[in-house]
Amino acid sequence: MDDSRQTPPVKNSRKMPPADLLRKAVEANGGIVTLTAKAIGVDPSTLLRWRKRSPAVAEMFREAKEAALDLCEAKVLQAIRAGRTAECLFFLKCHGKHRGWVERQGVETIVRPEVRADLEREQKRLKDPKYREALRAFFAAQEEADRKTMAVVVPLPRVVE
């Protein structure tokens, strides 16, 4: 790691360093907890605890992340201006969703003709009130059997079509 990211270590102190020292370390390391902790010589869990307990420390990390985002966005815009397609697509997928620039994934199902015929036949049968009533009776009997904790299967009545 280059010297620009180094700050004097706190030597494994559990006491928070001065705010200016901590801010420099957080900014120099882009708000990345592990790098910041290493730079000031504390365990990452200690730094996380400080961030959780101190609104000022939490704000330091938020500002550092915002600055890193600004830098990255600037780099993406430079790449777009240079005509690099991948960066253009990335930007559009992130910021152009309201214009339809989204990546969609879909699942295509293929139904065998015999299965499709069974489905269509069942859909027609479900439109028949007699068949629906027979199904209701079947499920009511099944529910009653379950209530009595018996493993009884009531045969589905046949309906003449």
C-alpha positions as CSV (number, residue, x, y, z in Angstrom):
1,M,0.0,0.0,0.0
2,D,1.4,3.5,-0.9
3,D,2.3,6.1,1.8
4,S,-0.7,8.3,0.9
5,R,-3.0,5.8,2.7
6,Q,-0.8,5.4,5.8
7,T,-1.6,7.2,8.9
8,P,0.2,6.9,12.3
9,P,-1.0,3.7,14.0
10,V,-2.9,4.0,17.3
11,K,-1.1,0.9,18.5
12,N,-4.0,-1.5,19.1
13,S,-5.7,1.0,21.4
14,R,-9.3,0.5,22.3
15,K,-9.5,4.3,22.8
16,M,-10.7,6.2,19.7
17,P,-8.0,8.3,18.1
18,P,-8.4,12.1,17.6
19,A,-11.2,12.9,15.1
20,D,-8.8,14.5,12.6
21,L,-6.6,11.4,12.5
22,L,-9.5,9.1,12.1
23,R,-11.1,11.2,9.4
24,K,-7.8,11.2,7.4
25,A,-7.6,7.4,7.7
26,V,-11.2,6.9,6.7
27,E,-10.9,9.2,3.7
28,A,-7.5,7.8,2.6
29,N,-9.0,4.3,2.6
30,G,-12.3,5.1,0.9
31,G,-14.4,4.2,3.9
32,I,-13.2,0.5,3.7
33,V,-13.3,-0.7,7.3
34,T,-10.5,-3.3,7.1
35,L,-8.1,-0.9,5.4
36,T,-8.9,1.9,7.8
37,A,-8.5,-0.3,10.8
38,K,-5.1,-1.5,9.5
39,A,-4.0,2.0,8.8
40,I,-4.7,3.2,12.4
41,G,-3.6,-0.1,14.0
42,V,-6.8,-1.4,15.5
43,D,-8.9,-4.5,14.9
44,P,-11.8,-4.0,12.4
45,S,-14.3,-5.0,15.0
46,T,-13.1,-2.1,17.2
47,L,-13.5,0.3,14.3
48,L,-17.0,-1.1,13.6
49,R,-17.9,-0.6,17.3
50,W,-16.7,3.0,17.1
51,R,-18.8,3.6,14.0
52,K,-21.9,2.0,15.5
53,R,-21.6,4.1,18.8
54,S,-20.6,7.4,17.3
55,P,-22.7,9.3,14.8
56,A,-19.7,11.5,14.0
57,V,-17.6,8.4,13.0
58,A,-20.6,6.9,11.1
59,E,-20.8,10.2,9.2
60,M,-17.1,10.0,8.3
61,F,-17.6,6.6,6.7
62,R,-20.8,7.8,4.9
63,E,-18.9,10.8,3.5
64,A,-16.0,8.7,2.4
65,K,-18.3,6.2,0.6
66,E,-20.0,9.1,-1.1
67,A,-16.7,10.5,-2.2
68,A,-15.7,7.1,-3.6
69,L,-19.0,6.8,-5.5
70,D,-18.4,10.3,-6.9
71,L,-14.9,9.3,-8.1
72,C,-16.2,6.1,-9.7
73,E,-19.0,7.9,-11.4
74,A,-16.5,10.4,-12.8
75,K,-14.4,7.5,-14.1
76,V,-17.4,5.9,-15.8
77,L,-18.4,9.2,-17.4
78,Q,-14.8,9.6,-18.7
79,A,-15.0,6.1,-20.2
80,I,-18.4,6.9,-21.7
81,R,-17.0,10.1,-23.3
82,A,-14.2,8.0,-24.7
83,G,-16.8,5.8,-26.4
84,R,-16.3,2.6,-24.4
85,T,-19.4,0.6,-24.8
86,A,-19.2,-1.6,-21.7
87,E,-19.2,1.4,-19.4
88,C,-22.0,3.0,-21.3
89,L,-24.2,-0.1,-20.8
90,F,-23.2,-0.3,-17.2
91,F,-24.3,3.3,-16.7
92,L,-27.5,2.8,-18.5
93,K,-28.4,-0.3,-16.5
94,C,-27.8,1.5,-13.3
95,H,-29.3,4.9,-14.1
96,G,-31.6,4.4,-17.1
97,K,-34.0,1.9,-15.6
98,H,-36.8,4.4,-15.9
99,R,-36.2,4.4,-19.6
100,G,-36.2,0.6,-20.0
101,W,-32.5,-0.1,-19.6
102,V,-32.8,-3.1,-17.4
103,E,-31.4,-6.6,-17.7
104,R,-34.2,-9.1,-17.6
105,Q,-33.9,-12.8,-17.0
106,G,-36.6,-15.1,-17.9
107,V,-37.5,-18.7,-17.8
108,E,-39.1,-20.3,-20.9
109,T,-41.1,-23.4,-20.3
110,I,-41.9,-25.9,-23.0
111,V,-44.9,-28.0,-22.4
112,R,-45.2,-31.3,-24.2
113,P,-48.3,-31.6,-26.4
114,E,-49.9,-34.4,-24.3
115,V,-49.4,-32.4,-21.1
116,R,-50.9,-29.3,-22.7
117,A,-53.9,-31.3,-23.8
118,D,-54.3,-32.6,-20.2
119,L,-54.1,-29.0,-18.9
120,E,-56.7,-27.8,-21.4
121,R,-59.0,-30.7,-20.6
122,E,-58.7,-29.9,-16.9
123,Q,-59.4,-26.2,-17.4
124,K,-62.6,-27.1,-19.3
125,R,-63.6,-29.5,-16.5
126,L,-63.1,-26.8,-13.9
127,K,-65.7,-24.7,-15.6
128,D,-68.3,-27.3,-14.9
129,P,-70.2,-26.6,-11.6
130,K,-70.8,-30.3,-11.0
131,Y,-67.1,-31.0,-11.2
132,R,-66.2,-28.1,-8.9
133,E,-68.7,-29.3,-6.4
134,A,-67.3,-32.8,-6.5
135,L,-63.8,-31.4,-5.9
136,R,-65.1,-29.3,-2.9
137,A,-66.7,-32.5,-1.5
138,F,-63.5,-34.4,-2.0
139,F,-61.3,-31.8,-0.3
140,A,-63.9,-31.4,2.6
141,A,-63.8,-35.2,3.2
142,Q,-60.0,-35.1,3.1
143,E,-59.9,-32.3,5.5
144,E,-62.3,-34.1,7.9
145,A,-60.2,-37.2,7.7
146,D,-57.0,-35.2,8.5
147,R,-58.8,-33.6,11.5
148,K,-59.5,-37.1,12.8
149,T,-55.8,-37.8,12.2
150,M,-56.6,-40.8,10.0
151,A,-54.7,-41.4,6.9
152,V,-57.8,-42.1,4.9
153,V,-57.9,-41.2,1.3
154,V,-61.4,-40.6,0.0
155,P,-61.6,-41.6,-3.7
156,L,-62.5,-38.7,-6.0
157,P,-66.0,-39.1,-7.4
158,R,-66.3,-39.6,-11.1
159,V,-68.3,-37.0,-12.9
160,V,-69.7,-37.9,-16.3
161,E,-68.9,-35.3,-18.8
